[in-house]
């Protein structure tokens, strides 16, 4: 820094201090998205994700198969209380997506699901705590 003029040193010091200030005051998330994946009793796989969104929890379940047009019974619960139950049909790629907005209850929330393909009895099940 000895070769810098006094004005340049002051400008450089200001830029460095501004960067440090921004780095120390940037918001820090208390918890990031949480994801779990697994295999079903047959060839299908699943992915369960939970993330915080404006004080609520966004819960997304994906069931990934290779068979389009198959009907599945899908049930989901939060802390043991069922909040979703429906018959769903796989899309043209053979997949099902369920996306639900849930309240963020005090303490840890545990989400569980069970999905059964009606034609062959294949079962997917899993859970995640957030």
KEKE-3310 file (N, C-alpha, C; in steps of 0.2 Angstrom, whole numbers, plus 5000, padded with zeros to 4 digits):
npx = (5004:5011:5014:5002:4992:4987:4973:4969:4972:4963:4950:4951:4952:4939:4931:4935:4931:4917:4914:4916:4907:4895:4896:4896:4883:4874:4859:4856:4850:4840:4838:4841:4834:4828:4831:4826:4828:4823:4821:4807:4796:4796:4802:4802:4807:4808:4807:4807:4805:4807:4804:4806:4795:4791:4786:4779:4778:4784:4780:4786:4783:4789:4787:4795:4794:4794:4783:4769:4753:4748:4739:4740:4738:4740:4746:4748:4756:4757:4766:4759:4746:4735:4735:4734:4726:4724:4720:4731:4738:4751:4761:4765:4779:4779:4779:4774:4769:4767:4763:4762:4757:4761:4757:4770:4773:4776:4792:4800:4794:4787:4786:4777:4775:4765:4763:4754:4755:4741:4739:4749:4753:4765:4774:4779:4787:4791:4799:4802:4811:4809)
npy = (4994:5005:5012:5018:5032:5043:5046:5035:5025:5027:5026:5012:5006:5009:5002:4989:4988:4990:4979:4969:4973:4970:4956:4952:4956:4949:4940:4925:4909:4899:4886:4876:4869:4852:4836:4820:4804:4788:4770:4761:4747:4741:4745:4759:4775:4787:4805:4816:4832:4846:4863:4879:4893:4908:4908:4896:4879:4871:4856:4843:4829:4817:4804:4793:4784:4773:4771:4777:4783:4775:4771:4777:4776:4789:4795:4807:4813:4824:4825:4814:4816:4815:4824:4823:4814:4804:4798:4796:4798:4793:4804:4808:4805:4795:4799:4806:4821:4829:4843:4852:4865:4868:4871:4878:4870:4871:4866:4851:4846:4831:4823:4811:4798:4787:4778:4768:4758:4754:4744:4734:4733:4739:4747:4763:4772:4783:4796:4812:4823:4840)
npz = (5000:5001:4989:4985:4984:4996:4995:4987:4996:5006:4999:4995:5008:5013:5004:5007:5020:5019:5012:5022:5031:5025:5023:5037:5040:5033:5030:5039:5036:5046:5044:5031:5015:5016:5011:5007:5000:4992:4988:4981:4984:4972:4955:4956:4962:4976:4981:4994:5000:5010:5014:5021:5019:5019:5033:5033:5029:5014:5007:4997:4987:4976:4965:4956:4942:4928:4920:4912:4915:4926:4941:4957:4975:4986:5002:5014:5029:5043:5058:5062:5059:5046:5031:5017:5005:4991:4975:4962:4945:4936:4926:4908:4909:4918:4931:4947:4956:4971:4979:4993:5005:5021:5039:5050:5063:5081:5087:5081:5065:5058:5043:5034:5022:5011:4997:4985:4971:4962:4953:4954:4967:4971:4984:4990:5003:5016:5026:5034:5044:5050)
capx = (5000:5015:5014:4996:4992:4983:4966:4967:4972:4956:4945:4952:4950:4932:4928:4936:4926:4910:4913:4916:4901:4890:4897:4894:4876:4869:4854:4858:4844:4840:4838:4840:4830:4830:4828:4827:4826:4823:4818:4801:4797:4798:4807:4801:4810:4805:4811:4803:4808:4803:4808:4803:4793:4787:4784:4776:4783:4782:4782:4785:4784:4790:4787:4798:4793:4795:4776:4764:4746:4747:4736:4743:4735:4745:4744:4754:4754:4762:4766:4754:4739:4734:4733:4733:4725:4721:4722:4735:4740:4758:4761:4768:4785:4779:4780:4769:4772:4762:4766:4758:4759:4759:4759:4776:4771:4782:4797:4801:4789:4789:4781:4778:4770:4764:4760:4754:4752:4735:4739:4754:4754:4771:4774:4784:4786:4797:4798:4808:4809:4812)
capy = (5000:5011:5016:5021:5039:5044:5046:5029:5020:5028:5023:5005:5004:5010:4996:4983:4989:4989:4971:4966:4974:4966:4949:4951:4957:4946:4936:4918:4905:4895:4879:4875:4864:4846:4831:4812:4800:4781:4766:4758:4739:4739:4749:4766:4779:4793:4810:4820:4838:4851:4869:4885:4898:4914:4906:4890:4873:4868:4849:4841:4822:4815:4797:4792:4778:4773:4769:4782:4781:4770:4774:4776:4780:4793:4798:4810:4815:4829:4823:4808:4819:4815:4830:4822:4807:4805:4794:4800:4795:4795:4808:4805:4802:4790:4802:4809:4826:4831:4849:4855:4870:4866:4876:4876:4869:4872:4860:4847:4843:4825:4822:4804:4797:4780:4777:4761:4757:4750:4738:4729:4733:4742:4752:4768:4775:4787:4801:4817:4828:4846)
capz = (5000:5002:4983:4984:4986:5002:4993:4985:5002:5010:4995:4996:5015:5013:5000:5011:5026:5016:5010:5028:5035:5021:5025:5043:5042:5028:5034:5039:5037:5052:5042:5023:5013:5018:5006:5008:4994:4993:4983:4983:4984:4965:4952:4957:4968:4978:4984:4999:5001:5015:5015:5024:5014:5022:5039:5032:5026:5008:5007:4990:4986:4969:4964:4949:4939:4920:4918:4912:4916:4932:4947:4964:4981:4990:5008:5018:5036:5047:5065:5063:5056:5038:5028:5010:5003:4984:4969:4957:4940:4933:4920:4902:4910:4923:4938:4951:4960:4976:4982:4998:5009:5028:5044:5053:5070:5086:5087:5074:5061:5054:5037:5032:5016:5009:4990:4983:4965:4963:4948:4955:4974:4973:4989:4992:5010:5019:5031:5035:5050:5049)
cpx = (5004:5015:5008:4996:4987:4975:4964:4967:4965:4950:4945:4950:4942:4928:4929:4931:4919:4909:4912:4910:4895:4890:4895:4886:4871:4865:4856:4851:4845:4841:4837:4835:4832:4827:4830:4825:4826:4820:4811:4802:4798:4803:4807:4805:4806:4809:4806:4807:4804:4808:4803:4801:4788:4783:4780:4781:4780:4785:4781:4787:4784:4791:4789:4797:4795:4788:4771:4757:4744:4744:4739:4739:4741:4742:4750:4751:4760:4761:4760:4747:4739:4732:4732:4731:4721:4724:4725:4737:4746:4757:4764:4775:4785:4780:4774:4772:4766:4766:4761:4761:4756:4761:4766:4774:4777:4786:4798:4795:4791:4784:4783:4773:4770:4761:4760:4751:4747:4735:4743:4756:4761:4770:4780:4782:4792:4794:4804:4806:4813:4811)
cpy = (5006:5015:5019:5028:5038:5043:5039:5024:5021:5025:5015:5002:5004:5004:4990:4983:4988:4982:4967:4967:4970:4959:4948:4952:4954:4941:4929:4914:4900:4888:4879:4870:4857:4841:4824:4809:4792:4777:4763:4750:4737:4743:4756:4769:4784:4799:4815:4826:4843:4857:4875:4890:4902:4911:4899:4885:4871:4861:4846:4834:4821:4808:4796:4785:4778:4771:4774:4779:4776:4774:4772:4780:4783:4796:4801:4813:4820:4827:4818:4810:4819:4821:4829:4815:4808:4799:4798:4796:4797:4799:4804:4802:4797:4793:4805:4815:4828:4837:4852:4860:4868:4871:4873:4876:4870:4866:4857:4844:4836:4824:4814:4803:4789:4781:4770:4761:4752:4743:4732:4728:4736:4747:4757:4771:4778:4792:4806:4821:4834:4851)
cpz = (5000:4995:4981:4987:4992:5001:4991:4991:5005:5006:4996:5003:5016:5009:5004:5017:5024:5015:5017:5032:5031:5023:5032:5045:5037:5032:5033:5040:5042:5050:5034:5022:5015:5013:5008:5001:4996:4987:4986:4983:4977:4962:4953:4963:4970:4981:4988:5001:5006:5015:5018:5019:5017:5028:5039:5029:5019:5008:4999:4989:4978:4969:4957:4947:4931:4917:4918:4913:4921:4938:4953:4969:4985:4996:5011:5024:5039:5054:5066:5060:5049:5036:5020:5009:4996:4980:4964:4951:4937:4927:4914:4903:4915:4930:4941:4956:4965:4979:4987:5003:5016:5033:5047:5061:5075:5086:5080:5071:5057:5049:5035:5026:5015:5002:4988:4976:4965:4958:4950:4963:4976:4978:4990:4999:5012:5023:5031:5040:5049:5055)
residu = (UNK:UNK:UNK:UNK:UNK:UNK:UNK:UNK:UNK:UNK:UNK:UNK:UNK:UNK:UNK:UNK:UNK:UNK:UNK:UNK:UNK:UNK:UNK:UNK:UNK:UNK:UNK:UNK:UNK:UNK:UNK:UNK:UNK:UNK:UNK:UNK:UNK:UNK:UNK:UNK:UNK:UNK:UNK:UNK:UNK:UNK:UNK:UNK:UNK:UNK:UNK:UNK:UNK:UNK:UNK:UNK:UNK:UNK:UNK:UNK:UNK:UNK:UNK:UNK:UNK:UNK:UNK:UNK:UNK:UNK:UNK:UNK:UNK:UNK:UNK:UNK:UNK:UNK:UNK:UNK:UNK:UNK:UNK:UNK:UNK:UNK:UNK:UNK:UNK:UNK:UNK:UNK:UNK:UNK:UNK:UNK:UNK:UNK:UNK:UNK:UNK:UNK:UNK:UNK:UNK:UNK:UNK:UNK:UNK:UNK:UNK:UNK:UNK:UNK:UNK:UNK:UNK:UNK:UNK:UNK:UNK:UNK:UNK:UNK:UNK:UNK:UNK:UNK:UNK:UNK)
# end
